[in-house]
Amino acid sequence: MTAQVINGKEIVAAYRARIKEEVERLTEGGCQPGLAVVIVGDDPASHVYVRNKAKACEEAGIYSEVHKLPGDTPESEVLALIEQLNVNDRIHGILVQSPLPKHISEEKIVEAIAVHKDADCFHPVNVGNLMIGKEGPAPCTPAGVIEILKHIGTDIAGKHAVVIGRSNIVGKPMAILLLREHATVTVVHSRTPNLAEITRQADILVAAVGKAKMVKKEHVKPGAIVIDVGINRLDTGKLAGDVDFDDVLETAGYITPVPGCVGPMTITILLKNTLEAAKRAAAQLQANV
């Protein structure tokens, strides 16, 4: 049986349409959501991502600013810019594009962003809130994966979910969000022995390891839902996920394509986080009147 390829465009279009409606209502009420993106250096992939984010904001009616800084910009200047954005009432979400040049501490930059404007959910306070189940922004890629699973009608509760990868950006928060949905969660990584033996137990398999086509059919239980978070550029110039799509296609029940599913959904959650931050700012303003 061939897996059903999850239609990322359909999911993203429906989700963004709802966001656009809410943005319009909030803007009519006098508070247009605003997102600021800061990019330092000339990493080509990062510039593509930033353009996609700016375009998505425009389509949703979200005000956006893109601050492009040279690669040799001192760390102090980046921190000063973030401080300006922290107190700018037009901006409700701030995102600093990774990777940063080596002379800039990513930790310092993340911690400098105001907690209530942390659109990526990278700030330690928001990460802590995520861990204890407190309300706050959701990490964009993991939250996007949850929405994809719900869209295809997955009852996550009680399922065995295996996450391949333990990064702070995807692997760890993915495990937490799956636990919130009452899945039984296993995290495997580079030091895990008998990796395929464990991944074959997964009803839901999330690949977020950063190695092109690493996941083969022997890693997948027949009928499993396979979510491919990876995006890798091959020597041919083409993009590929962490899952060997063609090899797994006949084994999985559902599978996400790369590109075209998790990536656009990640940007969609970024828009949602910005919208939610603007809603909180508007409510606070109303309370102070």
N, C-alpha and C positions, 0 to 999 in steps of 0.2 A: 504494500500500500504506500502510495506517495504522500508525503506530508503536505498539509495545507500551508501554503506560504501566507504569512500574516500580511495583510494589506496596510502597510504603515501610512500611506498617503490618505487612505480613508479615515483612519483613526485620528491622525493629526488634523485633517480638515474639519472633522466634527468637533474636536476639542477646541481648536482655535476659533471656530465660529462662536462657540459659547463664550470664550474669553473676550472676543471682540464686542459682543453684546453687552457684557458687563463693563468693559472699558468705556463704551459709549455712554452708558447710564451714569457712570462715575464722573466722566468728563463733563457731561451736561449738568451735573450737580456742582461743578466748580473744582474738581480735583482730577486732572489728567495724570494717570500713572506715568512715571518716568524712570528710565533705566540708563545708567552710565556705564560704558565699557572702557576699560583702560588696557591698552596693549603697548608693551615695551619691546622694541626690536623688530626684526624683519622676518620672523619665522613664517614661511609661506602658508603653511596649513593654518596657523593661528589667524592670519589675515582673512583667509577664506571663512573660517568659523565666525569671525567678527562681522564680516559682511552679511553672512546669513542671519546673524542675530539682529543686526540693524534692519535688514529687510523684513524680518518677521515682526519686529516692533512696529514698523511703518504700516504693515498690512493690518495689524491689530489695533491701530490707533494709539499706540503707546509712544510717548515722547522719548527720543533716544539721543544720547550724546556718545560719540566715539572719540576718545583721547588717544591719539597715536604719538608715542614718545620714541625718540631714538634709542638704540640699544645701549648707548653709553650714558644714558640719563642716570645721575646719581640717585641712590636709594632715597636720600632726603627729599628730593624733588617729587618722587612718586608718592611718598608719605604726605607731603604737603598738599598734593593734588587730592588725595583721598580725604584729607581733613576738610578741604573746600567742599567736596562732594557730600561729606557727612552733614554739613550745615546748609546745603542747598535744598530749599523746599520743593524745587521742581523734580528733584531726584528721589525716588523711593527705593530703588535697587542699585547696587554697585557690584560690578563684576570685574575682576582683574584677570585677564587672559593668561593662562599658563601655556608653555613654560616661560619663566622669567630669566633674564640674563643671570649668570652665576654670581655677579657681585651684589645682587639684590636678594635679601632674605624673604622667601615666600611666607615664612611663619610671621615675620614682622608685618608684612603687607596685609595678610589675612586678618591679623589681630587688630590692625588699625581701622578696618572697616567697622562702622557703627553696627552693632548687633542687629538692629531693626532694619538695616539696609543691606544685609548680607544675602544677596539673591541666590548664591550658590550653596548656602548652608555649610560653609567651611569654617566659620568662626567657632572657636572652642566652646563658647557658651551655647551656640545653636546645636553643635554636635552633642553636647551634654544633654540639652533638652530633648534631642532626638532619642538618645539612649533611654531616658526615663519616661518617654511618651508624652512630654509636655508640648503644647501647641507652639508652632514656629514654622519657618520655611523648611521645605523638604529638599533633600539633595536631588538635584535635577535628573540625573540619569537613573538612579534607583527608583525614584518616584515615577518616572516615565515607564519603567519596566512594569511596575505594579499596575499602572493604568492600561498598558497593553494586555496584561493577563486578564484584567477585569473585562476589557472590551470584547475579548473572545469567549467570555462566559466561564472563565476558570473559577471554580470554587477552591480558593487557595487553602482554606482551613483544612488541616489534617493531611495535606499533601507533603511528600518529602521533597524539599527543594535543596539542590546542591549548587553552591556558588563556587566557581573556579576563579580564584584570585582574592587577595586580601588587602587591596589598596584602600587608603583612606577616602578616595573619591568615589569608588564604586563598590568594591568587594565587601568591606565592613558595613557601610550603611545599607547595602542591599540586604545583607543578612538580617539587620535590625528591622527593616521594613517588612520583610517576609515573616519574621517572628510576630510583628504587629498584626499581620493578617492570619496568625495562628497556624502557620506552616511549621513543620519540623525541619530544621535547617542544619545543613552540614556545609562547612567551608573547607575547601581543599586548595592546595597551593604547591609551590615548587618543591617543598620538603615532604609532601604527602606520598608515602609508598602505596603501591597498588591503586593508583589514581583511578584507572578505568573501572576497577572493581567497585569503587564507591560511586562514581558518576553514573554507572549503569543502574543504580538503585533509585535515581532521581525521577520523580514525576515531572518536576520542573527543573531544568538545567540552565543556569545562567553562566555564560562564558565571558569573563572579564579579566583576561590574563595578559593580553597584549602580544600574543604570538600568532602569526597568520596561520590559519587552517590547522591549528593544533588539535582540535576536537574532531575525532573520526567516528565512524559508525560504531566502532567497538566501545566507545565511551557512552553510548546512548541506549537507553532502554526503549524497546519498541513502543511507539505511541507517545513518548515523552514530549513535553513542550520545551523547545530549545530556543532560548533567547540569546542572541549574539550581540554583545555590547562592543566587541573589539572592532577597531578600524585600522587596518594596516596597509601600507603601500608596498606592493610587490615590485620586484625588479623590472617588471614589464610596464610599470606605471599605473597598473590597475589597482583598485582598492579591494581588499578582502577582509573578512572578519576573522575572529578566533576559531570559528567553526568551518570545517571543510564542507561547504554547503552541498555540493554535488554528492559527496560521499555519504552524508547524513540524510539526504532527502528521502531515501526509501525506508528509513528506519523511524524517524521522528513522526509524531502526530501533527505537530505544528512547528513552524520554524520561521524566524525573522530573517529577511534578506539584509545584506550589507552591500552598498549603503541603502538608505531609504526607509528605515523604520525607527530604530532606537535613537539615532542621531537627531532627526527632526523632532522626535518626541522629547528629547532632552531640552531642546530650545523651547518647546511648548511649555514645559514645566517652569522654565526660566521666566516666561511671560506670566504664567500663573503666579509665581512667587512675587513678581513685581506688582501685579494687580492686587494681591492680598496685602502687601505692604502698604500700598496706596489706600486701600480700604481702612486699614488700621490708622493711618495718618489722618484720613478724613474724619473718622470717628473720634479721634483724639481732639481734633480741631473743633468739632461740633460740641464735644463735652466741655471745652474751655470757653465756649461762647457764653 
